C-alpha cells in the first residue's frame, strides 16, 4: 500500500509431531547415504595421512521453527595432529525450492584460519533470521545448513557437516491444497497485510501457503514456480514495485495455467497487457478516494462497508468470459473469468480491486473477498448459527438458566454452556461440587440439548467471579503469571468438572474476557483441541469461519453479545450481512441467562428467518480433545 508502514504481528508456535518425525526420517536416510559413500571412498582411494584432518559438528537450538523465529546455529571444530593453514570456513544454507545462499560468520571461524594441532573450538556460530520478507528463512519447508572448512586455492575440503531443520507455519491442519503467494519484499509497504493474508488462507481454507517475492535473487519469483501449486495469489500492494516479467509471462502463457486458480489482488493488473483480452475484462482506472462507501455483492445484492482508499476498477469486454461479483458505485471491482482459448476449464482467474486485509471491520468488504476465496478453493460452509450461554457459575440463577434452556429445547436450538467451576466474591467461595442444586440444574440444562466449555477456573484473580479477569491484570494491562500459573488454573477447573460428573459433556475452553498471554494460550491449546473464542492474531476475529492452528481450532463470536434491546437490532443487521454471503459463515453470539427469555426469543426468531441453521459447536470441530488430569 501507499500508506504508513506497520510492524508484522508475530504468530504463536506449536511444534508438529509429524513434521519432527519426517525430519528425523530424512536425517536417518542421509546418514545411511553418507556411510555408504564413505565406505566406498575408503575402498577406492588410498589413505592420505599427509592431509590435515579435522572434525566438524553443527547443531541448532531446535529442529522445528515457525516463521518469525530466529534459528541459532552452533558448531564444534577439532583439528587432528597436523596443523591447518590458510583455510576458510563457510556456511551454506539450502532452502526449499532448490534455493541456496552463503552466509558469513564472525569471531573464531572468520577470515583466514591458521589452526594449530589439536585446536578445539565450540560455541555459537550465527543466527539466521526469518522475519517475513527480509529474513533469510522466509519460506516454509526443510532447510539444510552445510558448514565447510576448506583450502581456497585448491578447493580441498578438510571437514564438513550438515544440519537439517524445518520452518513451519503455526496455522492449519491437514491442508488439501498448495498456494503460492507472490508479493513485494519491501515490507514497509506490504506488512502486516501479506502476512495477514497468508494466515487467513492457512487458518481457514485448508491450504499450505508459500510466500515468494517480486524481487530478490534468493527469495524472488523464478520462471515456472507456479507449476507446483493449485492456487496462485498475487497481492499487488506495493504500487512502485510491479511483478517480474517471468511471473507475468507465466500468468499469461504458462503451461496449463487455466487448470489452476489465479487470484490477482490490488495493483498492476494493467501489466498483463494484451493478455487481458483473453480474460474478457481489462484494467480501467486506479482511484484514490478516502471517503467511505459501499461495496455491493451481486450474488445477494447485499452492501458492505468499504473504507479502502485505493480502488482498482475494471471494465468488462466479453460477458461470455467474465462475471462481475461485486461493484462500488456501479463499477466492477471483483470479477472472475474463463480463458478465451480454454473456456472448458471454467473460471480460473479472479480479480479483487482493493486490499482486503486492510481496513478490516465488522460488516466490511473483506467478507465478500473471503466468500470469493471459498469459490476459489471449492468450499461450501453452510449458514451455521451457534448460541453460547455465558458465565454459568455456582451462584447463577437456576430458574433463569432452566427457563432459557427449556425455551431453546422447545425451538430445537442446541447450545453451549460457558461454565465457571468456582465462584469467588470476597469471603463467599463455593464450587459446583459444593452446590448440589446448581450441579443438578446444569445437568438438566445439558439434557435440554447442550454441551459445555470451561470458562476459566474462577473467572477472577482478585475480584468477583465473571466480572474480574483471571489471566490478565486490567490495572497494569499485563498478564498474570506464566505457563505454570495457567496450567495450575486449567487443572483446577478440569478436576472440579470431573468430580461433578460433567467431563463427558466438556468439549473445550473459553478464556475469561478473551484475554491472556501467548504463554497462557500455549497451555490452553495443550489441554483443549477447541477454544470457543476468536483467535487473537492477524484480525482472525473478523474471519467468520472455523480457524485452525496446528494443534487446536477456534470459533469466534462475530455477532458479539446482548446487553440491551439495541444489541438485538445490531445483531440482526450484522447477521444479515453474513447471511448475504454465498458460501456461508458462522453466526455465533453469546447470551447471559439472567436477561430472560424474551430477547433470546427475538434473536432466535430473526436468525431462523434469515436462513441460519442452529447447530452444536462440536459438529464443526472434528474429534473432541480435552486432556483431563488423572482421576481425582
ZAMARGU-4260 file (C-alpha; in steps of 0.2 Angstrom, whole numbers, plus 5000, padded with zeros to 4 digits):
<rodrens>
0) 5000/5000/5000 | 5005/5018/4999 | 5002/5021/5017 | 5012/5021/5033 | 5022/5005/5036
5) 5016/4994/5050 | 5025/4981/5060 | 5021/4962/5057 | 5012/4953/5071 | 5021/4938/5077
10) 5012/4921/5077 | 5012/4908/5090 | 5021/4892/5088 | 5016/4875/5092 | 5028/4860/5086
15) 5020/4847/5074 | 5025/4830/5079 | 5023/4823/5061 | 5034/4836/5055 | 5048/4832/5068
20) 5046/4813/5063 | 5048/4817/5045 | 5063/4827/5048 | 5070/4813/5059 | 5067/4801/5045
25) 5076/4812/5032 | 5091/4814/5044 | 5092/4795/5046 | 5091/4792/5027 | 5105/4805/5024
30) 5116/4797/5037 | 5115/4780/5028 | 5120/4788/5012 | 5135/4796/5020 | 5140/4780/5027
35) 5139/4770/5011 | 5148/4784/5001 | 5162/4785/5015 | 5165/4766/5014 | 5166/4766/4995
40) 5178/4781/4996 | 5189/4772/5008 | 5190/4756/4996 | 5193/4767/4981 | 5206/4779/4987
45) 5222/4776/4996 | 5224/4784/5014 | 5231/4801/5013 | 5239/4803/5030 | 5248/4819/5025
50) 5231/4828/5023 | 5226/4838/5038 | 5211/4831/5047 | 5198/4839/5057 | 5180/4835/5064
55) 5166/4847/5062 | 5149/4846/5070 | 5134/4858/5068 | 5118/4859/5078 | 5103/4871/5080
60) 5093/4876/5096 | 5078/4867/5089 | 5073/4855/5075 | 5057/4865/5070 | 5054/4883/5069
65) 5039/4894/5065 | 5040/4909/5053 | 5046/4924/5063 | 5058/4914/5074 | 5077/4915/5073
70) 5087/4900/5070 | 5103/4899/5081 | 5117/4889/5074 | 5131/4881/5085 | 5147/4872/5080
75) 5161/4861/5087 | 5178/4860/5077 | 5193/4850/5082 | 5209/4848/5072 | 5219/4832/5072
80) 5238/4830/5074 | 5243/4841/5059 | 5241/4860/5058 | 5229/4868/5045 | 5235/4884/5037
85) 5227/4896/5026 | 5210/4888/5027 | 5192/4897/5026 | 5176/4892/5034 | 5160/4894/5025
90) 5141/4891/5029 | 5129/4887/5015 | 5110/4886/5018 | 5100/4876/5006 | 5081/4881/5006
95) 5065/4874/4999 | 5064/4875/4980 | 5082/4872/4977 | 5087/4889/4983 | 5104/4891/4991
100) 5114/4906/4999 | 5130/4908/5008 | 5131/4917/5025 | 5146/4925/5033 | 5152/4921/5051
105) 5161/4931/5063 | 5173/4928/5078 | 5184/4912/5079 | 5179/4905/5062 | 5180/4921/5052
110) 5194/4926/5040 | 5209/4916/5035 | 5211/4902/5048 | 5228/4895/5054 | 5224/4881/5066
115) 5237/4873/5077 | 5237/4854/5080 | 5223/4848/5092 | 5214/4865/5091 | 5197/4864/5098
120) 5183/4877/5097 | 5165/4875/5102 | 5151/4889/5103 | 5138/4900/5095 | 5141/4902/5076
125) 5127/4913/5069 | 5109/4917/5069 | 5098/4915/5054 | 5083/4927/5054 | 5066/4923/5047
130) 5057/4939/5048 | 5044/4940/5034 | 5050/4947/5018 | 5068/4952/5024 | 5073/4936/5033
135) 5084/4923/5025 | 5071/4909/5031 | 5055/4917/5024 | 5050/4900/5015 | 5042/4886/5024
140) 5049/4868/5022 | 5065/4859/5026 | 5082/4868/5026 | 5100/4861/5027 | 5115/4871/5034
145) 5131/4865/5027 | 5147/4870/5036 | 5164/4868/5027 | 5182/4870/5032 | 5192/4871/5016
150) 5208/4876/5007 | 5203/4891/4995 | 5216/4889/4981 | 5213/4870/4979 | 5195/4868/4985
155) 5201/4854/4996 | 5188/4850/5010 | 5196/4847/5026 | 5180/4843/5035 | 5161/4847/5034
160) 5145/4844/5042 | 5127/4847/5039 | 5111/4850/5049 | 5093/4850/5044 | 5079/4859/5052
165) 5061/4864/5046 | 5052/4881/5046 | 5033/4878/5048 | 5018/4888/5049 | 5008/4889/5065
170) 4992/4888/5055 | 4981/4874/5048 | 4978/4856/5050 | 4979/4843/5036 | 4980/4855/5021
175) 4972/4848/5005 | 4979/4861/4993 | 4995/4872/4990 | 4995/4890/4987 | 5009/4901/4980
180) 5008/4919/4987 | 5018/4932/4977 | 5020/4950/4983 | 5034/4963/4986 | 5048/4960/4998
185) 5048/4979/5003 | 5039/4976/5020 | 5037/4994/5024 | 5023/4994/5011 | 5017/4976/5012
190) 5017/4971/5031 | 5007/4966/5040 | 4995/4964/5026 | 5003/4950/5016 | 5007/4940/5032
195) 4989/4943/5037 | 4983/4935/5021 | 4994/4920/5022 | 4987/4917/5040 | 4969/4919/5034
200) 4972/4906/5020 | 4981/4893/5030 | 4970/4895/5046 | 4953/4895/5036 | 4955/4887/5019
205) 4964/4870/5021 | 4979/4876/5011 | 4998/4877/5014 | 5005/4894/5008 | 5022/4898/5002
210) 5026/4916/5000 | 5039/4922/4987 | 5043/4939/4982 | 5043/4950/4966 | 5061/4955/4968
215) 5077/4947/4975 | 5090/4934/4969 | 5086/4922/4983 | 5068/4924/4988 | 5062/4931/4971
220) 5050/4923/4959 | 5058/4911/4946 | 5051/4906/4930 | 5039/4891/4932 | 5037/4892/4951
225) 5018/4892/4949 | 5018/4874/4942 | 5019/4865/4960 | 5004/4875/4966 | 4985/4873/4965
230) 4981/4892/4968 | 4992/4907/4963 | 4989/4923/4973 | 4997/4939/4968 | 4995/4953/4981
235) 4999/4969/4972 | 5001/4980/4987 | 5017/4989/4983 | 5012/5002/4970 | 5030/5006/4965
240) 5036/4988/4963 | 5027/4979/4948 | 5028/4960/4946 | 5043/4952/4937 | 5042/4948/4919
245) 5044/4930/4922 | 5028/4930/4933 | 5018/4940/4921 | 5023/4928/4907 | 5018/4913/4917
250) 5001/4920/4922 | 4998/4925/4904 | 5005/4910/4895 | 5010/4897/4907 | 5008/4879/4903
255) 4991/4873/4910 | 4989/4889/4920 | 4970/4889/4916 | 4968/4872/4925 | 4974/4881/4941
260) 4966/4896/4951 | 4974/4913/4950 | 4969/4927/4962 | 4975/4944/4957 | 4973/4957/4971
265) 4976/4976/4970 | 4988/4985/4959 | 4997/4981/4942 | 4983/4971/4933 | 4987/4983/4918
270) 5005/4974/4917 | 4997/4959/4909 | 4994/4970/4894 | 4987/4961/4879 | 4984/4945/4889
275) 4969/4954/4897 | 4960/4952/4881 | 4959/4933/4884 | 4950/4936/4901 | 4935/4946/4895
280) 4939/4961/4906 | 4953/4974/4907 | 4960/4987/4919 | 4950/5003/4918 | 4956/5015/4932
285) 4965/5017/4948 | 4956/5028/4960 | 4962/5035/4977 | 4947/5040/4987 | 4947/5042/5006
290) 4928/5043/5008 | 4919/5028/5015 | 4907/5020/5003 | 4898/5003/5000 | 4903/4988/4990
295) 4888/4978/4983 | 4889/4959/4982 | 4879/4955/4966 | 4875/4937/4972 | 4863/4944/4986
300) 4863/4962/4982 | 4870/4965/5000 | 4881/4980/5003 | 4896/4980/5014 | 4907/4994/5022
305) 4921/5000/5010 | 4935/5011/5018 | 4949/5006/5006 | 4956/5021/4999 | 4965/5013/4984
310) 4952/5005/4972 | 4956/4997/4955 | 4941/4996/4943 | 4940/4985/4928 | 4928/4986/4913
315) 4920/4970/4905 | 4925/4967/4887 | 4917/4950/4885 | 4902/4945/4896 | 4903/4927/4889
320) 4920/4925/4898 | 4919/4937/4913 | 4907/4938/4928 | 4905/4953/4940 | 4905/4948/4958
325) 4905/4965/4966 | 4904/4983/4962 | 4907/5000/4970 | 4897/5014/4963 | 4891/5003/4950
330) 4908/4999/4943 | 4916/4981/4944 | 4929/4979/4957 | 4928/4960/4959 | 4927/4949/4944
335) 4931/4931/4938 | 4934/4924/4921 | 4937/4910/4909 | 4951/4910/4897 | 4946/4913/4879
340) 4956/4899/4872 | 4951/4886/4885 | 4933/4890/4892 | 4930/4872/4895 | 4942/4873/4911
345) 4929/4885/4918 | 4933/4901/4928 | 4951/4902/4934 | 4956/4920/4935 | 4949/4931/4950
350) 4952/4949/4951 | 4950/4959/4968 | 4952/4978/4965 | 4956/4983/4983 | 4967/4977/4998
355) 4956/4966/5008 | 4967/4963/5023 | 4967/4982/5026 | 4953/4991/5035 | 4945/4975/5042
360) 4930/4978/5052 | 4913/4971/5056 | 4902/4970/5040 | 4917/4976/5030 | 4920/4972/5012
365) 4933/4959/5016 | 4919/4947/5019 | 4915/4947/5001 | 4933/4943/4997 | 4933/4929/5010
370) 4917/4922/5001 | 4925/4923/4984 | 4940/4913/4991 | 4928/4899/4996 | 4923/4898/4977
375) 4942/4898/4973 | 4945/4883/4985 | 4929/4874/4982 | 4922/4876/5000 | 4904/4877/5004
380) 4902/4881/5023 | 4883/4882/5025 | 4874/4895/5036 | 4878/4890/5054 | 4872/4898/5069
385) 4879/4895/5087 | 4872/4900/5104 | 4883/4901/5119 | 4875/4904/5137 | 4888/4914/5146
390) 4895/4915/5164 | 4886/4900/5171 | 4893/4898/5189 | 4888/4891/5206 | 4879/4907/5211
395) 4870/4909/5194 | 4851/4909/5195 | 4845/4891/5192 | 4827/4897/5187 | 4834/4909/5174
400) 4846/4895/5167 | 4832/4882/5165 | 4820/4894/5158 | 4832/4899/5144 | 4837/4881/5141
405) 4819/4875/5141 | 4815/4888/5128 | 4830/4883/5117 | 4824/4865/5118 | 4807/4869/5113
410) 4814/4878/5097 | 4826/4863/5094 | 4841/4875/5096 | 4856/4867/5103 | 4868/4877/5114
415) 4884/4878/5123 | 4886/4882/5142 | 4901/4893/5147 | 4904/4885/5164 | 4914/4893/5178
420) 4918/4879/5191 | 4922/4890/5206 | 4913/4906/5212 | 4923/4919/5222 | 4917/4935/5229
425) 4927/4940/5244 | 4923/4928/5258 | 4909/4920/5248 | 4918/4905/5240 | 4910/4889/5233
430) 4911/4877/5218 | 4900/4866/5208 | 4903/4851/5219 | 4898/4860/5234 | 4881/4866/5226
435) 4871/4851/5223 | 4856/4860/5217 | 4866/4870/5204 | 4875/4855/5199 | 4859/4846/5195
440) 4852/4861/5186 | 4867/4861/5175 | 4865/4843/5171 | 4846/4846/5167 | 4851/4860/5156
445) 4863/4849/5146 | 4849/4837/5144 | 4840/4850/5135 | 4852/4850/5121 | 4868/4857/5127
450) 4887/4854/5129 | 4899/4864/5139 | 4916/4874/5138 | 4927/4878/5153 | 4927/4897/5156
455) 4942/4898/5167 | 4943/4891/5185 | 4935/4905/5194 | 4935/4919/5181 | 4943/4931/5193
460) 4960/4935/5201 | 4957/4947/5215 | 4939/4952/5212 | 4922/4944/5209 | 4919/4929/5198
465) 4913/4933/5180 | 4917/4952/5182 | 4936/4951/5186 | 4949/4944/5174 | 4959/4928/5178
470) 4974/4928/5167 | 4976/4947/5164 | 4978/4961/5176 | 4967/4975/5169 | 4975/4988/5181
475) 4993/4985/5174 | 4987/4979/5157 | 4999/4964/5159 | 4997/4945/5160 | 4995/4937/5177
480) 5009/4923/5179 | 5015/4912/5165 | 5013/4895/5159 | 5014/4887/5176 | 5000/4898/5183
485) 4989/4894/5168 | 4992/4875/5169 | 4988/4876/5188 | 4971/4885/5184 | 4966/4873/5170
490) 4970/4858/5180 | 4960/4865/5195 | 4945/4868/5183 | 4946/4851/5175 | 4947/4842/5191
495) 4932/4850/5198 | 4922/4846/5182 | 4927/4828/5184 | 4922/4827/5202 | 4905/4835/5197
500) 4902/4821/5183 | 4902/4834/5169 | 4918/4828/5160 | 4908/4819/5146 | 4899/4835/5142
505) 4915/4845/5140 | 4921/4850/5123 | 4933/4864/5125 | 4939/4881/5133 | 4934/4899/5133
510) 4947/4912/5140 | 4939/4924/5153 | 4937/4940/5143 | 4946/4933/5129 | 4962/4940/5136
515) 4978/4930/5141 | 4997/4929/5136 | 5004/4918/5122 | 5012/4908/5136 | 4994/4905/5143
520) 4987/4901/5126 | 5000/4888/5123 | 4994/4879/5139 | 4976/4881/5134 | 4979/4873/5117
525) 4989/4859/5126 | 4974/4854/5136 | 4960/4858/5123 | 4958/4855/5105 | 4944/4868/5104
530) 4943/4886/5110 | 4926/4894/5109 | 4933/4912/5106 | 4940/4922/5092 | 4959/4920/5088
535) 4968/4935/5094 | 4981/4937/5080 | 4980/4944/5062 | 4962/4950/5064 | 4956/4932/5063
540) 4942/4938/5074 | 4934/4945/5058 | 4935/4929/5048 | 4918/4920/5052 | 4924/4903/5050
545) 4932/4889/5060 | 4950/4894/5062 | 4964/4881/5064 | 4981/4882/5072 | 4992/4867/5071
550) 4985/4859/5087 | 4968/4867/5090 | 4953/4875/5082 | 4945/4892/5087 | 4927/4898/5083
555) 4924/4916/5087 | 4908/4925/5091 | 4906/4938/5077 | 4889/4944/5082 | 4895/4948/5100
560) 4883/4948/5115 | 4867/4955/5121 | 4866/4969/5134 | 4850/4978/5129 | 4837/4980/5115
565) 4849/4990/5105 | 4860/4974/5103 | 4845/4965/5096 | 4845/4977/5081 | 4864/4977/5079
570) 4865/4958/5079 | 4850/4957/5067 | 4859/4968/5055 | 4876/4960/5056 | 4869/4943/5054
575) 4860/4949/5038 | 4877/4954/5031 | 4884/4937/5035 | 4868/4929/5028 | 4872/4938/5011
580) 4887/4928/5008 | 4885/4914/4995 | 4896/4900/5003 | 4890/4903/5021 | 4898/4908/5038
585) 4896/4906/5056 | 4884/4917/5065 | 4889/4915/5084 | 4884/4925/5099 | 4883/4923/5117
590) 4869/4927/5129 | 4868/4929/5148 | 4853/4919/5155 | 4849/4932/5168 | 4842/4943/5154
595) 4827/4932/5152 | 4819/4923/5138 | 4812/4937/5128 | 4827/4945/5120 | 4834/4927/5116
600) 4817/4923/5108 | 4819/4938/5097 | 4836/4934/5091 | 4832/4915/5088 | 4816/4920/5078
605) 4826/4933/5067 | 4841/4921/5063 | 4829/4907/5058 | 4820/4919/5046 | 4837/4924/5039
610) 4840/4906/5035 | 4853/4901/5048 | 4854/4883/5054 | 4857/4881/5073 | 4870/4868/5077
615) 4881/4862/5091 | 4899/4869/5091 | 4905/4851/5092 | 4898/4847/5075 | 4911/4859/5067
620) 4927/4855/5076 | 4930/4837/5072 | 4936/4825/5086 | 4935/4832/5104 | 4951/4833/5113
625) 4951/4838/5132 | 4966/4832/5142 | 4959/4829/5159 | 4971/4826/5174 | 4971/4809/5181
630) 4955/4804/5190 | 4953/4814/5206
</rodrens>
